[in-house]
Amino acid sequence: MMHAWRPRVVVLLSVASLVACSGNHRPLPRCAAAVAGGRPYLATLRPESIAVEVVATERAVITLVGCEFGSTPLDVSMGPQTVRALTPTDGGTRVTFPVPAFIASGGEAPPMPTPAGTYDIVIINARGRSGARTLTVY
């Protein structure tokens, strides 16, 4: 019996480009803020997507992971909505974010239930704003 030839896959990682933001967690990409004490760096969302049905129950929570969140309360924006006074944990590398069940409609209109779609998530603290990561509500 003949076996099909399969190419080998080689993956190279550059250890020099990684920094552990917290000793108990997987290394994260280096953020310039970690060197200079500058603006926060948002590396990832866990999970990156969530069902609209879960959001509607007001029980949807995601974890934001990165560097330089600080130790004092910060704000997190999700599209046009901002959740205020969230406390970072794990040495300023994580924050638990309750996904808003309602989003501002704009103008005089009342807030509407958060619809399915993609939303930019941004950390805001006293040192500035992080880059955005995308949360998908499906």
Secondary structure by P-SEA (a helix, b strand, c coil): ccccbbbbbbbbbccccccccccccccccccccccccccbbbcccccccccaaaaaaccbbbbbbbcccccccccccccccccccccccccccbbbbccccccccccccccccccbbbbbbbbbccccccbbbbbbcc
